[in-house]
């Protein structure tokens, strides 16, 4: 079994984090598709949340908050990707 060199391991993942923050990883096409799917799932969660609030169920408010956070996050990511073009 190969020994783990902590410095190399840390450097590898720090470089990966830098590329991700600059928009180089994953490529823009993959990031755009992922954010679009995330926006769709966020919309579904918002609809489930509204339905849950109307029915006075426990999951309604949680689903609504989760859906809103998902949409905001993915919307911000899409805006960031478009600005980098």
C-alpha positions as CSV (number, residue, x, y, z in Angstrom):
1,X,0.0,0.0,0.0
2,X,1.3,3.4,-0.9
3,X,1.9,5.9,1.9
4,X,0.0,9.1,1.8
5,X,2.0,12.3,1.4
6,X,-0.1,14.8,3.2
7,X,1.5,17.8,1.5
8,X,0.9,16.5,-2.0
9,X,-2.6,15.5,-1.1
10,X,-3.4,18.9,0.3
11,X,-1.7,20.8,-2.6
12,X,-3.7,18.7,-5.1
13,X,-7.1,19.6,-3.5
14,X,-6.2,23.2,-2.9
15,X,-5.4,23.5,-6.6
16,X,-8.7,21.8,-7.4
17,X,-10.5,24.3,-5.2
18,X,-8.7,27.3,-6.9
19,X,-9.7,26.0,-10.3
20,X,-13.3,25.5,-9.2
21,X,-13.6,29.0,-7.8
22,X,-12.2,30.6,-11.0
23,X,-14.7,28.7,-13.1
24,X,-12.2,26.4,-14.8
25,X,-13.4,23.1,-13.2
26,X,-15.9,21.7,-14.1
27,X,-16.0,23.2,-17.5
28,X,-18.7,25.9,-18.1
29,X,-21.0,23.6,-20.1
30,X,-21.2,21.0,-17.3
31,X,-21.6,23.7,-14.6
32,X,-24.4,25.3,-16.6
33,X,-26.2,22.0,-17.1
34,X,-25.9,21.2,-13.4
35,X,-27.1,24.6,-12.3
36,X,-30.1,24.4,-14.7
37,X,-31.0,21.0,-13.2
38,X,-30.6,22.4,-9.7
39,X,-32.9,25.3,-10.6
40,X,-35.5,22.8,-11.7
41,X,-35.2,20.8,-8.5
42,X,-35.5,24.0,-6.5
43,X,-38.7,24.9,-8.3
44,X,-40.1,21.5,-7.6
45,X,-39.2,21.9,-3.9
46,X,-40.9,25.3,-3.8
47,X,-44.1,23.8,-5.3
48,X,-44.0,21.0,-2.8
49,X,-43.5,23.5,0.0
50,X,-46.5,25.6,-1.2
51,X,-48.6,22.5,-1.4
52,X,-47.5,21.5,2.1
53,X,-48.3,24.9,3.6
54,X,-51.7,24.8,2.0
55,X,-52.3,21.3,3.5
56,X,-50.9,22.4,6.9
57,X,-48.3,19.6,6.9
58,X,-45.0,19.6,8.8
59,X,-42.7,19.5,5.7
60,X,-44.2,22.5,3.9
61,X,-42.1,25.3,5.3
62,X,-38.9,23.2,5.2
63,X,-39.4,22.3,1.6
64,X,-40.2,25.9,0.7
65,X,-37.0,27.1,2.4
66,X,-34.9,24.4,0.8
67,X,-36.3,25.2,-2.6
68,X,-35.7,28.9,-2.2
69,X,-32.1,28.3,-1.1
70,X,-31.5,25.9,-4.0
71,X,-32.9,28.3,-6.6
72,X,-30.9,31.3,-5.1
73,X,-27.6,29.2,-5.1
74,X,-28.0,27.9,-8.6
75,X,-29.2,31.2,-9.9
76,X,-26.1,32.9,-8.5
77,X,-23.9,30.2,-10.1
78,X,-25.5,30.7,-13.5
79,X,-25.0,34.4,-13.2
80,X,-21.3,33.9,-12.2
81,X,-20.8,31.6,-15.2
82,X,-22.3,34.1,-17.7
83,X,-20.2,36.9,-16.3
84,X,-17.0,34.9,-16.8
85,X,-17.7,34.5,-20.6
